């Protein structure tokens, strides 16, 4: 007998499997064409795979790993695990072979689903799969050398039973992308994710037939929660991105009603607009009555966001100037805050109740306190159970029932919360002064020529800023860029405490990406890796005097 308080993901699925059997659920682009799976077709595939896994002797509670970019079969595996009583273990589709091997062994996974992966990534990652490890690959989007989904399911009858998981069953172990150290396995029961699905439905006022666009890794809690789970609540549909080259066309085709983007994506969109209209020309054109409205609508349509009633951003800080820029185009972006450890549920700006520069207010069902050191701590039904097989790390993070987030923040008199940095990001200069880099980076990033920025300074008297230029800035002359960057430096420094003022900005050659190890799979800067790559140059750059330098 179930002891459920909320509906689990499978219970929502059972409803749509019956009531919307022949309506589209998943839309997968392959080679320029769209393959659509109805709720019934999705259910048949998931039920067959659940039946197959049970027939192979996998016991309830067995760990089943998934390594794939977002696609229809990723969600089929996830549902098959829920139907069969297995525990899903997602793996990011762009991690090192060592990470793949670590997660498979640490989680005690019995089987790995290998799906849609970029070939250069898989060529590296596959060496982390132990020899002889059981694998199944996806049809049309999978990898060679493994049994194929369609083949293993040939002749398999779909699982007939419709089990309802207990809230205290473990649903998934999500390994953090992590900006430092070995990934930790965050254990979540059905209770936490089911609670969040119910809350997000109420807070976002989700409507029937919402359209979602899936491109951020489903192995990340925010994408899995909002785009993987929330469509189940209202019977919404999901469109996937095929590739980076087709991203814009796929997004326009979907024209989502709910869209989640990390700050880097929102910056990329803006840079794309600036490639066609200079910022000054765009300001002039959009200020003209009637014509301005037409141009704004054209831009929204070109981005594929003209029908998006809710746009969200999270995972990293976003400049207020960027939020204001989008608002002028008629695209309201709501900043949210959460983490793997609390199912991405703790704070959010909401439609009609938002304040730029904050991550919103504490959400219903969440208790918050801020320690004397400024660290945000949370209690909520959405919190993790533990870090898998890591009792010491669990005890460090959960103390007296409070989740210690590692984020430094503040709350104003009206309840709006600002995140000002990470406890571990604060560094000490050679003058023994502590510097929080995040607020400084937010000020620097208002310059549209800067796409990525990281403030560093360990071992030197004053901080310096490392800068990656935007695509449009890379076409500009060095003299013009020097003037622009020096102007930003001269504008920002007087706003800072003396020990925070930047000695210089250094333009680095190589963009920071997950592939070169300088960003996490969720596009957060790995500050320790930045220090490893550039740290030997800090002293020389500092001693070179004030202003702008080029790597």
VEXDREN-2710 file (C-alpha; in Angstrom, 1 decimal):
% VEXDREN-2710
k/r/px/py/pz
1/UNK/0.0/0.0/0.0
2/UNK/1.4/3.4/-1.0
3/UNK/1.9/6.0/1.7
4/UNK/2.1/8.8/-0.8
5/UNK/1.3/12.4/0.2
6/UNK/1.8/13.8/-3.3
7/UNK/1.5/12.1/-6.7
8/UNK/4.7/10.4/-7.9
9/UNK/5.9/10.9/-11.5
10/UNK/4.6/7.5/-12.5
11/UNK/1.1/8.3/-11.2
12/UNK/1.0/11.4/-13.4
13/UNK/2.2/9.2/-16.3
14/UNK/-0.5/6.6/-15.8
15/UNK/-3.1/9.4/-16.1
16/UNK/-1.8/10.6/-19.5
17/UNK/-1.2/7.1/-20.7
18/UNK/-4.9/6.5/-20.4
19/UNK/-6.3/10.0/-21.1
20/UNK/-4.0/11.3/-23.8
21/UNK/-2.8/8.0/-25.2
22/UNK/-2.6/9.2/-28.8
23/UNK/-1.5/12.8/-28.2
24/UNK/2.2/13.9/-28.8
25/UNK/4.5/13.8/-25.8
26/UNK/8.1/13.7/-27.0
27/UNK/9.4/15.2/-30.2
28/UNK/12.9/14.1/-31.3
29/UNK/14.8/15.7/-34.2
30/UNK/16.9/13.3/-36.2
31/UNK/18.7/14.4/-39.4
32/UNK/16.3/17.3/-40.0
33/UNK/13.1/15.3/-39.4
34/UNK/11.0/15.1/-36.3
35/UNK/10.0/11.8/-34.7
36/UNK/7.1/12.1/-32.4
37/UNK/6.2/9.7/-29.6
38/UNK/2.7/9.7/-28.2
39/UNK/2.0/9.1/-24.5
40/UNK/1.0/5.5/-25.4
41/UNK/4.1/4.9/-27.5
42/UNK/6.4/6.3/-24.8
43/UNK/4.7/4.1/-22.2
44/UNK/5.0/1.0/-24.3
45/UNK/8.7/1.5/-24.8
46/UNK/9.3/2.2/-21.1
47/UNK/7.1/-0.7/-20.0
48/UNK/8.9/-3.1/-22.4
49/UNK/12.3/-2.0/-21.0
50/UNK/11.1/-2.4/-17.4
51/UNK/9.9/-5.9/-18.2
52/UNK/13.2/-6.7/-20.0
53/UNK/15.3/-5.6/-17.0
54/UNK/13.2/-7.6/-14.6
55/UNK/13.4/-10.6/-16.8
56/UNK/17.2/-10.3/-16.9
57/UNK/17.2/-10.7/-13.1
58/UNK/17.9/-7.1/-12.1
59/UNK/16.4/-6.8/-8.6
60/UNK/14.4/-4.0/-7.2
61/UNK/16.8/-1.2/-6.1
62/UNK/19.4/-2.1/-8.7
63/UNK/21.3/1.0/-9.9
64/UNK/20.9/1.7/-13.7
65/UNK/23.2/4.3/-15.2
66/UNK/22.5/6.6/-18.2
67/UNK/25.0/8.5/-20.2
68/UNK/23.5/10.5/-23.0
69/UNK/22.6/13.9/-24.2
70/UNK/18.9/14.7/-24.0
71/UNK/16.7/12.6/-26.1
72/UNK/13.4/10.7/-26.0
73/UNK/15.1/7.5/-24.9
74/UNK/16.7/9.2/-21.9
75/UNK/13.3/9.8/-20.5
76/UNK/12.2/6.3/-21.4
77/UNK/15.0/4.8/-19.4
78/UNK/14.1/7.1/-16.5
79/UNK/10.5/5.9/-16.6
80/UNK/11.5/2.3/-17.0
81/UNK/13.5/2.6/-13.8
82/UNK/10.5/4.0/-12.0
83/UNK/8.2/1.3/-13.4
84/UNK/10.5/-1.5/-12.5
85/UNK/11.6/-0.3/-9.1
86/UNK/15.2/0.5/-10.1
87/UNK/17.4/3.5/-9.1
88/UNK/18.5/5.7/-12.0
89/UNK/22.1/7.1/-12.0
90/UNK/22.5/9.9/-14.6
91/UNK/26.0/10.7/-15.9
92/UNK/26.8/14.0/-17.6
93/UNK/27.5/13.5/-21.4
94/UNK/30.8/15.4/-21.4
95/UNK/32.8/14.2/-18.4
96/UNK/36.2/12.5/-18.3
97/UNK/36.7/8.8/-18.6
98/UNK/37.9/8.8/-14.9
99/UNK/34.6/10.3/-13.8
100/UNK/32.5/7.7/-15.8
101/UNK/34.5/4.9/-14.2
102/UNK/34.2/6.4/-10.7
103/UNK/30.5/6.9/-10.9
104/UNK/29.8/3.4/-12.3
105/UNK/31.9/1.8/-9.5
106/UNK/30.9/4.0/-6.7
107/UNK/27.2/3.8/-7.4
108/UNK/27.5/0.0/-7.9
109/UNK/25.6/0.3/-11.2
110/UNK/24.6/-3.0/-12.8
111/UNK/23.9/-1.6/-16.3
112/UNK/24.7/1.4/-18.4
113/UNK/22.5/2.9/-21.1
114/UNK/24.8/4.6/-23.7
115/UNK/22.9/7.1/-25.9
116/UNK/23.3/10.3/-27.9
117/UNK/26.8/11.6/-27.5
118/UNK/29.2/13.8/-29.4
119/UNK/31.8/11.6/-31.0
120/UNK/34.9/13.4/-29.6
121/UNK/33.4/13.1/-26.1
122/UNK/32.5/9.5/-26.4
123/UNK/35.9/8.6/-27.7
124/UNK/37.3/9.8/-24.4
125/UNK/34.5/8.7/-22.1
126/UNK/34.3/5.1/-23.3
127/UNK/37.6/4.3/-21.7
128/UNK/35.9/4.7/-18.4
129/UNK/33.5/1.9/-19.0
130/UNK/35.0/-1.3/-17.4
131/UNK/35.7/-4.1/-19.8
132/UNK/32.7/-6.5/-20.0
133/UNK/30.3/-4.0/-18.3
134/UNK/26.7/-4.6/-19.4
135/UNK/25.5/-1.8/-21.8
136/UNK/22.5/-1.1/-24.0
137/UNK/22.6/1.7/-26.6
138/UNK/19.7/3.8/-28.1
139/UNK/18.3/3.3/-31.6
140/UNK/19.6/5.7/-34.3
141/UNK/21.2/8.0/-31.7
142/UNK/23.4/5.5/-29.9
143/UNK/27.0/4.1/-30.2
144/UNK/28.4/1.2/-32.0
145/UNK/29.5/-2.0/-30.2
146/UNK/26.6/-2.5/-27.8
147/UNK/23.2/-4.3/-28.0
148/UNK/20.6/-1.9/-29.4
149/UNK/17.4/-1.0/-27.6
150/UNK/15.0/-2.2/-30.4
151/UNK/16.8/-5.5/-30.7
152/UNK/16.8/-6.4/-27.0
153/UNK/13.1/-5.5/-26.8
154/UNK/12.1/-7.6/-29.8
155/UNK/9.3/-9.9/-28.6
156/UNK/9.2/-8.5/-25.1
157/UNK/5.7/-7.9/-23.7
158/UNK/5.2/-4.6/-21.9
159/UNK/5.1/-4.6/-18.1
160/UNK/1.5/-5.0/-17.2
161/UNK/1.4/-3.8/-13.7
162/UNK/1.3/-0.1/-12.7
163/UNK/3.2/0.0/-9.5
164/UNK/3.1/3.1/-7.3
165/UNK/6.4/3.7/-5.6
166/UNK/6.4/4.5/-1.9
167/UNK/7.6/8.0/-1.0
168/UNK/10.5/6.6/1.0
169/UNK/11.9/4.5/-1.9
170/UNK/15.2/5.9/-3.4
171/UNK/14.4/7.2/-6.9
172/UNK/17.7/8.4/-8.1
173/UNK/21.3/9.1/-7.3
174/UNK/22.5/12.3/-9.0
175/UNK/26.3/12.9/-9.1
176/UNK/27.1/16.5/-8.8
177/UNK/29.0/18.2/-11.7
178/UNK/31.1/19.8/-9.0
179/UNK/33.4/22.8/-9.4
180/UNK/36.0/21.1/-7.2
181/UNK/36.9/17.6/-6.2
182/UNK/35.3/14.2/-6.8
183/UNK/31.6/14.2/-7.7
184/UNK/29.2/13.3/-4.8
185/UNK/26.2/11.0/-5.2
186/UNK/23.1/12.9/-4.1
187/UNK/20.5/10.5/-2.9
188/UNK/16.9/11.5/-3.5
189/UNK/13.7/9.6/-2.6
190/UNK/10.4/9.9/-4.4
191/UNK/9.2/12.2/-1.7
192/UNK/11.5/15.1/-2.5
193/UNK/10.9/15.2/-6.3
194/UNK/7.2/14.5/-5.9
195/UNK/6.9/17.4/-3.5
196/UNK/8.7/19.7/-5.9
197/UNK/6.5/18.7/-8.9
198/UNK/3.5/19.7/-6.9
199/UNK/5.0/22.9/-5.7
200/UNK/6.3/24.0/-9.2
201/UNK/2.9/23.3/-10.6
202/UNK/1.3/25.7/-8.1
203/UNK/3.9/28.4/-8.2
204/UNK/4.3/28.5/-12.0
205/UNK/0.6/28.0/-12.6
206/UNK/1.4/25.3/-15.2
207/UNK/-1.2/24.9/-17.9
208/UNK/-2.4/22.0/-19.9
209/UNK/-0.3/21.4/-23.1
210/UNK/2.7/23.5/-22.0
211/UNK/5.6/23.1/-24.4
212/UNK/9.1/22.6/-23.0
213/UNK/12.4/22.7/-24.9
214/UNK/15.1/20.3/-23.6
215/UNK/18.8/21.0/-24.2
216/UNK/20.5/21.5/-20.8
217/UNK/21.7/18.2/-19.5
218/UNK/18.9/16.0/-18.1
219/UNK/21.6/14.7/-15.7
220/UNK/21.4/18.2/-14.0
221/UNK/18.6/18.6/-11.4
222/UNK/17.2/21.8/-12.8
223/UNK/16.6/20.4/-16.3
224/UNK/15.4/17.1/-15.0
225/UNK/13.0/18.7/-12.5
226/UNK/11.6/21.5/-14.7
227/UNK/11.8/20.0/-18.2
228/UNK/11.8/16.2/-17.4
229/UNK/9.3/16.1/-14.6
230/UNK/7.0/19.1/-14.8
231/UNK/5.5/18.1/-18.2
232/UNK/4.2/15.0/-16.5
233/UNK/2.1/17.1/-14.1
234/UNK/0.1/18.8/-16.8
235/UNK/0.5/16.5/-19.8
236/UNK/2.9/18.9/-21.6
237/UNK/5.1/18.1/-24.6
238/UNK/8.8/18.2/-24.9
239/UNK/10.9/19.1/-27.9
240/UNK/14.6/18.2/-27.9
241/UNK/17.6/20.0/-29.5
242/UNK/19.4/17.9/-32.2
243/UNK/22.7/19.7/-32.1
244/UNK/24.4/23.1/-31.6
245/UNK/24.1/23.7/-35.4
246/UNK/20.3/23.1/-35.4
247/UNK/19.7/24.6/-31.9
248/UNK/18.1/27.9/-33.2
249/UNK/15.9/26.1/-35.7
250/UNK/14.8/23.5/-33.2
251/UNK/13.9/26.2/-30.6
252/UNK/11.9/28.1/-33.1
253/UNK/10.1/24.9/-34.2
254/UNK/9.1/24.2/-30.6
255/UNK/8.3/27.8/-29.7
256/UNK/8.2/26.8/-26.0
257/UNK/5.8/28.2/-23.4
258/UNK/8.3/27.5/-20.6
259/UNK/12.0/28.0/-21.2
260/UNK/15.0/27.5/-18.9
261/UNK/18.3/29.0/-19.8
262/UNK/21.6/29.4/-17.9
263/UNK/23.2/32.8/-18.0
264/UNK/25.7/31.8/-20.7
265/UNK/22.8/30.9/-23.0
266/UNK/21.1/34.2/-22.4
267/UNK/24.4/36.0/-23.2
268/UNK/24.8/34.0/-26.4
269/UNK/21.3/34.9/-27.5
270/UNK/22.1/38.6/-26.9
271/UNK/25.4/38.3/-28.8
272/UNK/23.5/36.8/-31.7
273/UNK/21.1/39.8/-31.8
274/UNK/24.1/42.2/-31.5
275/UNK/25.7/40.5/-34.5
276/UNK/22.8/41.8/-36.6
277/UNK/22.1/45.1/-34.8
278/UNK/24.7/47.1/-32.9
279/UNK/23.5/47.9/-29.4
280/UNK/23.2/51.6/-30.2
281/UNK/21.2/50.9/-33.4
282/UNK/18.9/48.5/-31.6
283/UNK/18.2/51.1/-28.9
284/UNK/17.4/53.6/-31.5
285/UNK/15.1/51.4/-33.5
286/UNK/13.2/49.9/-30.5
287/UNK/12.5/53.4/-29.2
288/UNK/10.5/54.4/-32.3
289/UNK/6.7/54.0/-31.6
290/UNK/5.0/51.2/-33.5
291/UNK/8.2/50.2/-35.4
292/UNK/9.9/49.4/-32.1
293/UNK/7.1/47.0/-31.1
294/UNK/7.4/45.3/-34.5
295/UNK/11.2/44.9/-34.2
296/UNK/10.9/43.5/-30.6
297/UNK/8.4/40.9/-31.8
298/UNK/10.6/39.9/-34.7
299/UNK/13.5/39.4/-32.3
300/UNK/11.4/37.3/-30.0
301/UNK/10.2/35.2/-32.9
302/UNK/13.8/34.8/-34.3
303/UNK/14.9/33.5/-30.9
304/UNK/11.9/31.2/-30.7
305/UNK/10.6/32.8/-27.5
306/UNK/7.6/34.8/-28.7
307/UNK/5.2/32.4/-27.0
308/UNK/7.3/31.8/-23.9
309/UNK/5.1/33.0/-21.0
310/UNK/7.7/31.9/-18.4
311/UNK/11.5/32.2/-18.9
312/UNK/13.8/31.1/-16.1
313/UNK/17.6/31.4/-15.4
314/UNK/19.7/29.7/-12.8
315/UNK/22.8/27.7/-12.0
316/UNK/25.1/30.7/-12.1
317/UNK/24.8/34.5/-11.5
318/UNK/23.3/36.7/-14.2
319/UNK/23.9/40.5/-14.6
320/UNK/21.0/42.8/-13.8
321/UNK/21.8/44.7/-17.0
322/UNK/21.1/41.5/-19.1
323/UNK/17.8/40.9/-17.4
324/UNK/16.8/44.6/-18.0
325/UNK/17.9/44.3/-21.7
326/UNK/15.6/41.3/-22.2
327/UNK/12.7/42.9/-20.3
328/UNK/12.8/45.8/-22.8
329/UNK/12.4/43.3/-25.6
330/UNK/9.3/41.9/-23.9
331/UNK/11.1/38.8/-22.5
332/UNK/10.8/38.6/-18.7
333/UNK/13.5/36.3/-17.2
334/UNK/13.0/35.1/-13.6
335/UNK/16.1/34.2/-11.7
336/UNK/15.8/31.1/-9.5
337/UNK/18.1/29.4/-7.0
338/UNK/18.5/25.8/-6.0
339/UNK/21.0/23.0/-6.0
340/UNK/21.2/19.2/-6.6
341/UNK/21.0/18.7/-2.9
342/UNK/17.5/20.4/-2.6
343/UNK/16.0/19.2/-5.9
344/UNK/16.5/22.8/-7.3
345/UNK/13.8/24.0/-4.9
346/UNK/14.5/26.8/-2.4
347/UNK/14.1/30.4/-3.9
348/UNK/12.6/31.9/-6.9
349/UNK/11.4/35.1/-8.5
350/UNK/7.8/34.4/-9.8
351/UNK/5.6/35.9/-12.4
352/UNK/4.4/39.3/-11.1
353/UNK/6.6/39.0/-8.0
354/UNK/10.2/39.5/-8.8
355/UNK/13.2/41.8/-8.1
356/UNK/16.2/41.9/-10.4
357/UNK/19.5/41.2/-8.7
358/UNK/18.0/38.7/-6.4
359/UNK/17.1/35.0/-6.6
360/UNK/13.6/35.8/-5.3
361/UNK/12.1/34.9/-2.0
362/UNK/12.1/31.7/0.0
363/UNK/9.6/29.3/-1.5
364/UNK/6.7/27.6/0.4
365/UNK/7.8/24.7/2.5
366/UNK/11.4/26.0/2.9
367/UNK/13.0/27.3/6.1
368/UNK/16.1/29.5/5.7
369/UNK/18.7/30.8/8.0
370/UNK/21.9/32.7/7.4
371/UNK/24.9/31.9/9.6
372/UNK/27.2/34.5/11.2
373/UNK/29.6/33.7/8.3
374/UNK/26.9/34.5/5.8
375/UNK/26.2/31.0/4.6
376/UNK/22.7/30.1/3.5
377/UNK/21.2/27.1/5.3
378/UNK/17.9/25.4/4.4
379/UNK/15.4/22.9/5.7
380/UNK/12.9/21.4/3.3
381/UNK/11.1/18.2/2.2
382/UNK/13.1/18.6/-1.1
383/UNK/16.4/18.1/0.6
384/UNK/18.7/15.1/-0.1
385/UNK/18.7/12.0/2.1
386/UNK/22.5/11.7/2.0
387/UNK/25.6/11.6/-0.1
388/UNK/25.8/8.0/-1.2
389/UNK/28.4/6.0/0.8
390/UNK/29.8/9.3/2.1
391/UNK/28.7/9.7/5.8
392/UNK/31.4/12.2/6.6
393/UNK/30.5/14.5/3.7
394/UNK/26.8/14.1/4.6
395/UNK/27.5/15.1/8.2
396/UNK/29.5/18.2/6.9
397/UNK/26.6/19.3/4.7
398/UNK/23.5/18.4/6.8
399/UNK/23.8/19.6/10.4
400/UNK/20.9/19.5/12.9
401/UNK/18.6/19.0/9.9
402/UNK/19.9/22.1/8.1
403/UNK/21.4/21.8/4.6
404/UNK/24.5/24.0/4.5
405/UNK/24.6/25.2/0.9
406/UNK/28.1/26.6/0.7
407/UNK/26.6/29.8/-0.8
408/UNK/27.0/33.2/0.9
409/UNK/24.0/35.4/0.7
410/UNK/21.9/38.1/2.3
411/UNK/18.2/38.9/2.8
412/UNK/16.6/42.4/2.8
413/UNK/13.8/43.7/4.9
414/UNK/11.2/42.6/2.3
415/UNK/12.5/39.0/2.0
416/UNK/14.4/39.2/-1.2
417/UNK/17.6/37.1/-1.2
418/UNK/20.9/37.8/-2.9
419/UNK/23.6/35.3/-3.5
420/UNK/26.9/37.1/-3.1
421/UNK/29.3/34.1/-3.7
422/UNK/30.5/30.7/-2.6
423/UNK/32.2/30.2/0.7
424/UNK/35.0/28.3/-1.2
425/UNK/35.3/31.0/-3.9
426/UNK/36.6/33.7/-1.6
427/UNK/40.4/34.0/-1.9
428/UNK/43.1/35.8/0.0
429/UNK/45.5/38.2/-1.6
430/UNK/49.2/38.5/-0.6
431/UNK/48.1/41.4/1.6
432/UNK/46.0/38.9/3.6
433/UNK/42.8/40.5/2.4
434/UNK/39.8/38.4/1.5
435/UNK/38.1/39.0/-1.8
436/UNK/34.7/37.7/-2.9
437/UNK/35.0/37.5/-6.7
438/UNK/31.3/37.1/-7.7
439/UNK/30.0/40.7/-7.1
440/UNK/33.0/42.1/-9.0
441/UNK/32.4/39.8/-11.9
442/UNK/28.8/40.9/-12.2
443/UNK/29.9/44.5/-12.5
444/UNK/32.5/43.7/-15.2
445/UNK/30.1/41.5/-17.2
446/UNK/27.9/44.6/-18.0
447/UNK/30.4/45.2/-20.8
448/UNK/28.9/43.5/-23.8
449/UNK/32.4/42.7/-25.2
450/UNK/33.0/40.4/-22.2
451/UNK/31.5/36.9/-22.5
452/UNK/33.3/35.2/-19.6
453/UNK/35.1/36.7/-16.6
454/UNK/36.9/35.3/-13.6
455/UNK/38.4/37.5/-10.9
456/UNK/41.5/35.9/-9.3
457/UNK/44.3/37.1/-7.0
458/UNK/45.7/34.4/-4.8
459/UNK/49.3/35.3/-4.0
460/UNK/49.3/38.8/-5.5
461/UNK/48.7/42.1/-3.8
462/UNK/45.5/43.1/-5.8
463/UNK/43.1/41.0/-7.8
464/UNK/43.1/40.8/-11.6
465/UNK/40.3/39.9/-14.0
466/UNK/40.6/37.2/-16.6
467/UNK/38.4/37.9/-19.6
468/UNK/37.1/35.9/-22.6
469/UNK/35.9/38.1/-25.4
470/UNK/32.5/37.8/-26.9
471/UNK/32.2/36.6/-30.5
472/UNK/31.4/40.1/-31.8
473/UNK/34.3/41.6/-29.8
474/UNK/36.8/39.2/-31.4
475/UNK/36.1/41.0/-34.7
476/UNK/37.0/44.4/-33.3
477/UNK/40.4/46.0/-33.3
478/UNK/42.7/45.7/-30.3
479/UNK/42.9/49.5/-29.7
480/UNK/39.1/49.8/-29.6
481/UNK/38.8/46.9/-27.2
482/UNK/41.5/48.3/-24.9
483/UNK/39.6/51.5/-24.7
484/UNK/36.4/49.6/-23.9
485/UNK/37.9/47.4/-21.3
486/UNK/39.9/50.2/-19.6
487/UNK/36.7/52.2/-19.5
488/UNK/35.0/49.3/-17.6
489/UNK/37.9/49.0/-15.3
490/UNK/37.9/52.7/-14.5
491/UNK/34.1/52.6/-13.9
492/UNK/34.1/49.5/-11.7
493/UNK/37.1/50.1/-9.5
494/UNK/35.8/53.2/-7.6
495/UNK/32.8/51.1/-6.6
496/UNK/35.0/48.6/-4.8
497/UNK/36.8/48.5/-1.5
498/UNK/40.5/49.4/-1.9
499/UNK/41.7/45.8/-1.4
500/UNK/39.1/44.6/-4.1
501/UNK/40.2/47.0/-6.8
502/UNK/41.5/45.3/-9.9
503/UNK/45.1/45.9/-11.0
504/UNK/44.2/44.9/-14.6
505/UNK/42.1/42.9/-17.0
506/UNK/43.8/40.2/-18.9
507/UNK/42.3/39.0/-22.2
508/UNK/42.9/35.2/-22.5
509/UNK/43.0/33.4/-25.8
510/UNK/41.0/30.3/-25.3
511/UNK/37.3/30.3/-24.3
512/UNK/36.4/28.3/-21.2
513/UNK/34.4/25.2/-22.0
514/UNK/33.4/21.9/-20.4
515/UNK/35.6/20.2/-23.0
516/UNK/38.8/21.9/-21.8
517/UNK/37.9/21.4/-18.2
518/UNK/37.4/25.1/-17.3
519/UNK/33.6/24.9/-17.0
520/UNK/31.4/22.3/-15.3
521/UNK/28.9/20.5/-17.5
522/UNK/26.4/23.1/-16.2
523/UNK/28.6/25.9/-17.4
524/UNK/29.9/27.1/-14.1
525/UNK/33.5/28.3/-13.9
526/UNK/35.9/25.8/-12.2
527/UNK/38.0/28.4/-10.3
528/UNK/40.5/25.8/-9.1
529/UNK/41.2/24.8/-12.7
530/UNK/41.5/28.4/-13.8
531/UNK/44.1/28.8/-11.1
532/UNK/46.0/25.7/-12.4
533/UNK/46.0/26.9/-16.0
534/UNK/46.8/30.6/-15.5
535/UNK/48.1/30.8/-11.9
536/UNK/51.8/30.8/-12.9
537/UNK/51.2/34.1/-14.9
538/UNK/49.4/36.0/-12.1
539/UNK/52.5/37.6/-10.7
540/UNK/53.8/38.7/-14.1
541/UNK/50.5/40.1/-15.2
542/UNK/50.2/42.0/-11.9
543/UNK/53.7/43.4/-12.1
544/UNK/53.1/44.6/-15.7
545/UNK/51.2/47.6/-14.3
546/UNK/47.6/48.7/-14.5
547/UNK/45.2/48.6/-17.4
548/UNK/44.6/45.8/-20.0
549/UNK/46.9/43.0/-21.0
550/UNK/46.6/40.2/-23.6
551/UNK/47.7/36.6/-23.1
END
